Amino acid sequence: MSKKTVRDIDVKDKKVLVRCDFNVPYDENRVITDNRRIVAALPTIKYLLENNCKVILCSHLGRPKGEVKPEFSLDIVAKELSKLLGQEVKLAGDVVGESAQKLTSEMKNGEVVLLENVRFEPGEEKNDVELSKKFASMAELYVNDAFGTAHRAHSSTTGVAEFLPAVSGFLIEKELKFLGNAIENAEKPFVAIIGGKKVSDKIGPIEALIEKVDTLLIGGAMAYTFFKAMGYNIGDSFCEEDKLDLAKEIMEKAKAKGVKFLLPVDNKIGKEFSADTESKNVSCSEIPDGWEGFDLGEKTIELYSEELKKAKTVIWMGPLGLYEFDQFAVGTNSIAKTLADLDIVKVVGGGDSAAAIEKIGLSDKFTHISTGGSASLEFIEGKKLPGIEALQDK
């Protein structure tokens, strides 16, 4: 990686501000339902503690939009971190105010303080200079380890890097290494699986990958926009009517590049958007009115699995069906299980596909599962990420 990491500078005995991505899901009782993002930050935090640092952590949670809202407090994260680290993580009562300043000024080496939700500050998402200076005033070094927000130019992701020596943590290093290698140095055959709801959400990555992959496998609700563009009847399935020409262009571009572009040959369809709706398997060109496509069909699962068995590198972005409902999670789960059994490089581009794999307990069978979501997509697309650009070069 061309950016410096915490390994490349002297961190010993320093006071270090670390931007993490603790934007974790939690239920109505404010119990964290998936702590993967917190766990992913541990290697960097532990490294700093081993080097006798004073560690100041900061993150956002949800979208409080510049207002203090208790339901978005990081108190649940402080408790989880204390448990995982085996030591107290003190939570400041504010972001850069009196509580934060007092707690961080009184820190001893080896202690950890977590600032309150950075998005409680109205200047955070505006990359406000004064707020950035206040963040910087609390520390001697800045470490960005929040790949999930690296595509945002905010005070805690880029602004603070103007006022402190800024390097990456181990999570960002890992993300750039695995995502970068999977795309730039992929062993062939290279297959990309693209799912999710909208073609428009994935247009950048699809166009970038067409330049590099041997095969594209399409799934999820976006497939029905391609079917409609081909003149198929899609019943009541989701479709981006204003993206039909774009869908045709993508298929033509893939053909011109010699990329194998595979769409489902059959689908599992349902009567309505509910977990226990009536369902059946039909050909992709024969979805009747009043029915909606929700998953890959049996023949498609077999077709896609056979294609993946030929691959040496696979990158996967987006679920292949309505995986939240068990009867329409068969396609996503089957493809995940096929990949889990293959001894190849397999990288998952974060978001819902990562959640689906986690749900069925196969995360440890993949080379890398990104924590990035939108940041992963923009990185794959080839865009420069402000949170990465702000870090020191090696």
N, C-alpha and C positions, 0 to 999 in steps of 0.2 A: 504494500500500500504506500502511496506517495505522501501520505499525511503522517505527522508524528503521533505516537501514542504515549500513554503514561510511562511506557518502558524507555522512551527516548529522551526523557528529561529527568532531572533530579527532583523527586517528589518528597524525599525524606524530611520528616518533621515540618512539612508545609501545611498551610491551611488551604484546602482545596474545595472549590465549588464544582459539584458534579450535576449536570443536567441529565436526568433519567427520564424514561417513559414509564410512569406508573399509572397510565390511563387504563386501569383494569376494570373488568365488569364486576358488578355486585348486585345482590338481590334487594328486595324491598326492606329487608331487615339490616341492610348495609353489611352483609357478609360477602366477602370476595369470593366469586365463583370460579375464577381462573387466575392464578398468581404467576403465570409464566413470565410476564414482563418484569415482575419483581425479581424472580429467580434469575432472569437473564442479566440483571444488573449486578448480581452478587460478586462475580469474579473481579470486576473493577473496584468495587467497594472494599472487598477483602484485601486486595493488593495494596490499596492506600492505607488500610489499617495496619497491615504487616509492616508498612514503611513509616509507622508512627505518625501518620497524618491526623490533622483535625479535618473531619469529612462533613461538608455541608451539602446536603442533597436538595434538589428542587425538581418539581414536575408539575404538570397540569393533570386534572382529572375532570372529564366531561366538558361541558360548555357553559360555564357560569357567566360568560360575556362581560367580564370586567366588574362583576358585582360579587360581594361576599355572600355565598349561599351555603349554609351548613350541610346540605345534602351532597355537596361536592368537596367537603373537607377531606384532607389527606390523613385524618386520624386513623382510618382503617388501614392505610398503608403503613403508618408508623408502627401499629401493633403487629402487622404481619412481618415487617422488617425486623423488629425486635426479636420475634420468635425465630426467624431464619438465621439471624446473625448471632443469636445467643447473648445479646447485650441490649441495653436500653437505647432506643432511638428517640430522642426528645423532639417533640413537634412544636415549632414556633407558633405563636398565636396569630401571626400575620406573615406577609411575604418579605418585605424589606423594612418594616416599621420598628417600633420600639421593642417589641418582643423578640423579633428576629435579630436585631442589633445586639440586644443584651445577651441572648443565648449564645450567639456566635462569638461575641467578644470574650465570654467567660469560658470558652471551650478548653479542654486539656487534650493533649495528644492521645489518639486512640478513641476519641469520642465521636459520636455521629449525631448531627442535628438535621432534621427535615424541615424545610420552610413550608409554609402553607401554600396551597394551590396558586401557582404563578398567574393563572388566569383570573384570580380575584382582583388583580391589578389592571385597571383600564388601559394602561400603557403597554402591556405585554404584547398583545397581538399587533400593536402599531409599531413595534420595535422602537419604543420611546427611549431617547438618549439618556435622559435623567434616570429613568428606571434601570437602564443598563449600567450606569455608573454606580447606582446603589447596590446592585448585585455584585459588581466588581469590588466595591469597598469592603466587602466582608471577607475576601479571600486573597490569596497570593497567586493561585493558579486556577485555570478553568479547564474542566474536562467535559466534553460532550459525549454522552453514551446513549443518547436518545435517537436512535435511527428512525423511529416512527414519526418524529417531528422534524427530521433533518431537511425536509422539503419546505419548511416554513421559516421565514426571516422574522423571528420574534426577538424580544429583548433577552430572553434566557437561552436562546439557541444561536443567535449571531451577534446581537448588539453587545453583549458582555465580552465577546471575544476581541472587541476593539480596544479593551482596556486592561486585559490580562493575557499572559501567555496562554495560548489555547491549543489543546491536543485532544485526541480521541481516546475513548475508553476501549476496552476489549470487545464489547458487543458491536460497536460500529466497525472496528477492525475486522471482526468475523463476518459481519454482513457484507462489507465491501469485497472481502476476499472470496466468499462463496458465490455471491451473486455475480461479481465481476468475472470470476473464473468460469462459471457456468455459461456465461454468455460469450465471452471473448476467447476462451480456450477450450470450448466444448469438444469432447471426444465424439466423433460421429459414429452412427447416426444420432442426430440431435432432434428430439421431439419436444414440442411445446403443447401443453394442454391449456386451453383457454376456456374458462367458464364464467359464470356470473350472469347478471341480469341484462346489462346493456352493452351493445357494441360500442357506443359512444364513450363508455368508461374505459375501454381497453384499446381504443383505436391507435394510440401512440405506441404502446407495447406490441400490438399485433403487427403494425407496419415495421417496427424495428426488428422484430423476430423473423419476419418474412425474409429479411436480408441474411439471416444466419442459420435458420433451422432447415431440416430436411422434411419434416412433417408437422402439420398443425392439426390438432384434434380439437374440435369445437363442441362445447356442451353448454348446459345452463339455458336460461331463458333467452339469451342472445341468439341461440340457434334459430329461433322462430322468425327473427328478422331476416336472416339469410334465406330461410324457406320461403318466406313471403316474396323476397326479391327474386326467387327462382320460379315464382308463379304457383307455389303450392297452396292448398287450402290449409290454414292453420287454426281453424275453429275460433275459439275465444282466447287463444294463447297470447301472451304478452308480445307486443311488437312495437318497435320504434319506426313508425310510418315515415318519419322524415329522414330516416337513415337507410332507406332501401337502395338508393343509388350508391351510397358509401359501401354497403354490403357487397354490391356487384363489383365495385372497384377493387375491393380487397380480394375477392375471388379471382378476378382477372389478373391482379398483380401477382398473386401466388402462382397462378398458372404460368405467367410469363417468366417467373423466377425458377420454375421447375420444382416448386414446393408442393408436396402432397397435401391437399387441403381436404380433411375429412369432416363431414357433418354426420349426425346420427342418421341411421337408416330406419330406425323405429323408435317409438317413444312410449313412455308410460303416461297416460293422460288421466285427468280427473274431472269430475263434474263441477266441483267448486273448491275454493281455497280453504280446505280444512283437513285436519289430520286423518279423519276417518271417512273421507269422501269415497264414493264409488270410483273404481279405477279399472283400466284395462290397457293392454298393449296393442298399439296399431302402427302401421307403416307411417313414416314421416310425411308422406304426401297425401295421407288420407285421414287427417284429424277432423272429425265431424263438428259441425256447429254445435254450440252448447257445451263443448268440452275444451279443456285447457291442458297443454303439455307441461308436465311437471318433472320428468326424469328421463334418463336414457332408457331405451328399451333393451330387451334381452339380447337381441342380435348385435346391437351397437356395443354393449358391454363386452361381448365376445370379440367383436371386430377391433375395438380399441385396445383390449388386453393383448391380443396377438401382435398389434402394431408396437406396443410398448415393449414387448419381449425382444424385439429386434434392436431396441435403442441402447446407446451407451451413456447418453446424457438426457435427462428429462427436467424441464422446468414447468411448474404447474401453478396457474393463477386462476382462482375462482372455482367454486363448487359446480358440479355438473347436473345438479337438480335441486329441488326444494328439500335440502338435507335436514332442515329443522323438523320435518315430519318423517317418521320412520319409514313409511311405505314409499316415500319418494327420495329416500337417502340411499337406495340400493346402488344406483349408478356411481355416485361419489365414493361410497364405501367399497364397492367392488374394485374400482380403479385404484383406490388407496391400498387395498390388500394385494392387488397384483404388483404394484410398485414395491410394497414392503418386502416382497419375496425376491426382488431382483437385486443383484449385486452390481449396481451401476451408480453413477452420480445422479441424485434426484433432489432437486431444490424446490421448495414451495415458497411462493411469493407472498406469504402473509395473509392477513385478513380472514375471510370466511373459509377458504380452503384449509388454512392452518387450524381453524377452530373445528372443522369437520374431522380432520385427522386426529386432533387431540381428543375429540369426543369418543372415538373408537379405540383410543389407546395405542396408536401406531407411531407416535412422534419419534420414538427412538430408532425407528427403522428407516428414517430419511437422513440424507447427508446434511441438510440444513433446512430449517423452517424459519423464514424471516419473521421478525417482529414488526416489519415496516408498513404493511398495508399500502397506502397511497405513495409513501416514500419509495417502496420497492418498485411500484409500477413506474414512477418517474425515473428511477435509476435505470431500470431495464429499457425504458424509452430513450435513454441517453441524455436526459436533462441534467444540468448541474444542480446539486442540492445546496442551498445557501448554508445550512448547518455544517456541511462538510467543507465547503469552499472557505469558510471562515477560520478553519484550523491551520496551524503552522505546517508548512511543507517540510519533508525530511531534508 
